[in-house]
Amino acid sequence: MVSAVFHSPLDAANEARANASTPADKPKAVAAPAPARKARTPIDWRGIVLKVLPPLVGIAALIGIWALLTIKSSTFPTPLATFKEAVHLFSDPFYSNGPNDQGLGWNILFSLQRVAVGFGLAAVVGIPLGFMIGRFEFLSRMVSPLISLLRPVSPLAWLPIGLLVFKAANPAAIWTIFICSIWPMIINTAVGVQRVPTDYMNVAKVLNLSEWKILTSILFPAVLPYMLTGVRLAVGTAWLVIVAAEMLTGGVGIGFWVWDEWNNLNVANIIIAIFVIGIVGLVLEFALIKLATAFTFEEVKS
């Protein structure tokens, strides 16, 4: 027996309409790919080790040599004894038992204050003078012999002049800082002005710019890296000189504190003061290097 299958005419019409509305060659929808995850930058452990390990090895070598040299010494303190004394000092660095007995923190702050005042006065005088020396050839020829004569003089040689003029130890120490800080600022600023490309100045002449416009728009941006280098050198010199100046003038300050501890034959505190002076100088140097690098162009760095 043969069975026959019959379809409704309505079903056939609906199927034809569906086939007509959907083309056979219509591409199928493709799902959007998931966003790729950003690859993590691998940590350069080798670079970190090469930066951290050498300083640690150097410090460990210094302490080891120090310990070996002081094993049988009765006058020079060992690293352990110095460390214990440092813990005692820094447990209360800002005590005050009169004008001649101040904590280590106060002595550092007073020294930094003198450096800041003397250095600030040197910047106010030295940087504009450096611009004028570099800008005007006649002034450069007039002042250069004086700078060459006075710059090699030790800053401490100016201390008696300060004591004679100001009749007080604190202004004399500031005067000494001023003298030792002004030369690097004058010289570096003047060299920066003299190294400004001639094309820049020719353009200024063509545009008929005023001297103030030349200073603010051309000279200052070009000279800024040199000027900051002079500032960095001046701060380093000032911090070196203030210790020696305070040893001679007395009063509150890290230099006087070192000298006072020597009079008390407290060698451990002298060693601590040496490390403190070095750390403060290192911090000042690092901060100014970062500041100078931020404003230094590639052609100046090279």
N, C-alpha and C positions, 0 to 999 in steps of 0.2 A: 504494500500500500504506500502510496506516495502522499506525503503531507505537504501542503502548501502554506506559505506564510504570507499574509496580507498586511500591508501598511496603510495607515490612514492618510488620505491626501493632505490633511492639515499638518501632520508630522513632517511630511516631505517638504511642504512649503516653509515651515519654520527652520528646517535644516538648511535649505537653500539660502534663506535670508541670513542665517548666521555665517555661512561660508562666504557670502558676498561682503558682509561688513568686516570681516577679519581677513586681510590679505594673507596669502600663504607664505609670502616671503618676508613678513614682518619679523624683525629680530626680537628675540626674547630679551626681557629686561635683565641686566646684569647687576648684581649687588655691588655697591661701592666698596672698594677695599678699605679695610680698617687702617686708620692712621698709624704710620710706623712710629715706634717708640724712639725717642732721641737717645742715641748711644751715649753712655756715660764715658767721660774722659778718664782713662785709667790713671791711678795715682802713681806718680814717678817716685817710687820709694828710693831708687838709687840716687836720684838728685837730692832728695831730702837728707839721706844719709851723708852724702858728700858735703852738704852744707853744715850739718849739725856735728858730725863726728870730728872733723879736724879741730874746731875750737875746743871741744871737750877734751880731746887728747892733749892739746897744748896746755890747757888749764891744769889737767891732771899731772902732766909732766912738771909744770912749775911747782905745784904743791908737793910732788914727790921729791924733787931736788931740794926744796925748802926743808922738808921733813928730814931728809938725810943729812943736810948740813947743820941742823939744829938738834940732832939727837943728844950730843954730849955738851951742848952749849948751855952755859948758865946765864948768859947776858942776853942772848937773842931768843925770842919766844918761838915756840913750835906752832905749826898751823892749828893744832887743836886748841892750844891756849889762846891764840889770837881769835879764833872763832868764838870761844866762850866769852872773851872780852867784848867782841862785836855784838853778841846777843845781849849782853848787859847794857852796852851803850845805846843800842837801838830799841831797847825796851822802853826808854823814856828819853827820846832825842830832844824834847822841847822843854826841859826843866830850866829853871832860872833861879840861881842862888846869889844874885848880885851881878854887878856889871862885868866882873872878871871871871865868873863861873856860869857859863851858859852851856846848854846842851848842844850836841853836834848839829842838830837840825837848825838851831838858831844861827850857828856859825856859818853853815852853808848858805842860808838865806841872806845873811848880811853880806857875804862875799858876792853872791849873785846880784844883790841890789847895787853894790858898787860897780860891778861889771856892766850892769844895764845902764846906769847913769852915764858912766864914762864912755861906753860904746855908743849910746844914743847921741851924746854931744858930738862924738867923732863923726857919726853918720850925717848929722845936720850940717856940719862944716865940710867934711871931706867929700861927700858925693857931689854937691854943687860945684865945689872947687875942681873936682875931677872933670866934670862936664865942661867947665870953662877952659881948663888947660887943654883938653882934647879938641875943643872947638876953635880956639884962637891960637894961632901959631906964635904970635908975639908973646902972649902970656906963658905959653909952654916953654919957650926959650928963656924967659925970665925966671921961671920958678924951678925948672928942672935942675939947675945946679944946686939950689937950696935943698931940694928933696934928696938929691944924691949925697949931699953933705950930712944931713941930719938923720936920714933913715937908718944908717948903720949904728947909730948911737944906741947903747943899751937903754931900755926904758927906765931901769932903776937909776941911771945917771940923772934922770929928770926929777927924781923924787926929792932931793934936797932943794931944788928950785921951787917945787910945790910947797914944801914946808916953810921956805923963806917967804913966799908970797902969801900963802893962805893962813899961816900960823896955826894950823890944826892938822891932825893926822888924816882924818877922813877925807877932806877935800884934796889933800896931797895925793892920797891913793887914787882918787877919782881922776885927778890930773894925769897921773902916770898911765892909767888905763886909756885916757883920751889920747895921749901922745903915741902909745904903741898901737892903737887901733886905727888911727887916721891914715897912716901911710898905705896899707893895703887897699883901702877904699879909694884914695886919690889915684893911685897908680892903675888899678884895674879899671876904674871908671874912665880915666883918660885914655887908656889903651883901647877900650871898647868904642869910644867915640872916634878915635883915629882909624879904627878898622871898619867903620860904616862904609859900604860901597860908594864909590864916587858917583855912580849912576843915580843913587837916591838923592844926593845933594844937587846934581844937575837938574833933576826933575823938579826939585824944590825951587831952584832959581827960575826955571821956565814958568812955573806956576806962580812965581812971585809971592811965595809964602813968607809970612812973618817969622821972626826968630822964635817966638813962642810956639807957633804952629810947627816949625821944624823940630823943636825940642820935644813936644808932646806927641807928634804923629810919626816922626822918623827916628830921632835919636833915642828916645827913651825905650821904645820896644826893642830896638836893635842892641842897645847897651845893657839891658836888664840882666842877661845871663852873666856878663862880665862883672856887673855891679854886685850881683849876689855872690859870685866867687870871692870878690874882695870882702864882702860882709862875713863870709864863712871863715876866711883866713884871719880876719880881724878878731872875731869872737874867740877863736882858738888861741891866738896870741894874748888876748886880754885875760883869759882864764889862767894861762900860764903865769902871767905877770902879777896878778892879784895876790897869789900865794906868797911870792917873794916880797911884795910891797907890804903886806900885812905882817910879815915877820919883822919888818923893820919899824913899822909905825905903831903896832900894837892895836889894842881895841878888840872888838868882837869880830871874828872872821876865821875862816878855815886855816889861813896861814898863821895867824896868831895862835890858834888852838894847837897847831903842830909844834910851834916853838915853845908854848907853855908845857906841852906834854914832854918835850925834850928836857926842859928844865926840871921836870919832875921825874926824869929817867924812866918814863913809861913808854917803852919801845913798842909794845903791842898796839897802843893807841896811835902811834905814829904810822905804823904799817896800815892800820885800818884807815887812817886819814889819806894815805897814799892811794889806796884802792877807791875810796870815796871820790877823791879828786879826779881820778882816772875815769870813773863811771860817769860823773857829771859832765866832764869834758867830752866823753864818748856820746852821751845823749845830745848835747848841744851840737856836736859835729854831725850826728846822724840826722837831726831835725833840719839843719841848714842844708845838708846835701840833698835831702828830699825836696826842700823848697826850691833850691837852685835847679834841680833836675826837672821840676815841673814847668819852669819857665825857660829852659834851655832848648834851643833849636838844634837839629841834627848837625848842621854845619859847624855850630860852635862846639858841640860835644866831640866832634872828630878833630 
